[in-house]
Amino acid sequence: MSKALNATGICQRLILSLFLTTISMPSVMAASSSSGVWEAPDMPSWAVPAAFAILLGVYALIIFELVHRALAAAIGGVVVVITLHAIPGSGPDLGTIVTWIDEETLGLLIGMMVIVDILGKTGVFEWAAVQAYAMSGGSIWRLSIILCTITAVFSAFLDNVTTILLIVPVTIQIARVLGLEPIPLIIAEVMFSNIGGAATQIGDPPNIIIGAQLSPQALSSNDMLADQGISFIDFIIHIGPAVVICMAPSFWLLKKLEMDGLSGERHRNVELLKIRYGIKDKELLKKSGAILALVIFAFFAHSSFHHPIFTVATIALGGAVLMLLVTSPHHVEEQLDAVEWTTIIFFAGLFIMIHGLEYMGLINAIADGISDTISQADESNRLMVAVLLLLWVSAIASAFIDNIPYTATMVPVVIELASDPELGLALGPLAWALALGACLGGNGTIIGASANVVAAGLAEEAGYDISFNRFFKTGFPIMILTVTLATAYCLVRYAIEWSNDIIPMAIIAAMMLASVSLTPMIYGPTPSSPPDFELE
């Protein structure tokens, strides 16, 4: 893939430009806010149907694999821009279109891709693969549970894109050592990265948006909601139990859906594996490992600081530059070739397309429909209707529309609903329904979440193609299951009126206990000890 786009000089300029753009973006945005920003003209009545048709067309290109998904996204972006220029009134200029591309996501991706590539040269991924295999006892199903659990936990405390960038190379190495098809394992890890990422404010982009715009500080000027702001701990308290409830049933369904790829045993002599797949370069591992640890620490710490330059993108890109300086200051080309440029192009095209569709009124039409339906519901059932609508519409929309602009559009709708004294809706349940729907809905399709696209790009680079339909076959049923479980959780905890507050807490505790108690059964019996096998 990167060989097909072998233009190292251009890549170097791109990464430098992106880094400079990222660190200067706050000042650029401040300047633009005072010098004039493009304002979309009033949209004609055909704008929303046209936006929906464009979205369907791009999905048709991807689903039927008529062109590569990166080209499909680029086509969608171009068509949207042309359509906006065809609408009476001034269309967006190039400077405006560039601001539609989320530099945070692209900066994070490029920086972590460089870091992971350098780290991979140490042999640490092969070493980690052998350790995971040793823990599994040779059972492929146990191995998948170990990898998915690690992925879910890491995704809760790192962003799930970073987790996927770290775990997929390990998975590919395990598959090669054991002679397995890695696609079922990779898809499983993506599922649990999105599930685990929902548990905290920093695990998934929708949660970051919700946490920032619904914080006590952000709502301090709203008299109705000033005392209802949500914090980092609130995410864990309110969404964490739902994630725990979803884990074991998701493993159960995963085993049913991926029976062929995740069953059986592969026995190898562990000691011989450790000899062949040990650490290759300990000195490089010390340097790159220390920098990676610093980057991860900065990821944890950045949510406590609010300086505009201290973002996940600048952290990742800064770590990449530092790692290049320390490890290979005169051989940059090889590391830049490791960047998945088709993935970067896909995201750039997708961001342009979705923001254009937003200006055409597609996402606002969805939000208005939700708001109107809730306001028309009977007062006694209004909260239940609100939770159900926000959860399921967010899940379906996030499976087919990028969840970042969708969530950014829906948060003001949630604030408006909670601020209306006639509706009498509390802010918290609406926020948690939106967060769970947007995060869990990302499992629905291969382009439903950033982590999905990144995993598909890494697999393609290694020679394994994850098609839209292949991902959909596993992802969509798991999405339906987890959103159904999240619905039950939200209804029990927020929407149903109980005579005693202890009752819903007891039901939720029982649901969590049932999920946890299923884990040993799903994990399966210990594989029988095999005789020593020679290393193949």
Order of alpha helices (4+ residues) and beta strands (2+ residues): alpha-alpha-alpha-alpha-alpha-alpha-alpha-alpha-alpha-alpha-alpha-alpha-alpha-alpha-alpha-alpha-alpha-alpha-alpha-alpha-alpha-alpha-alpha
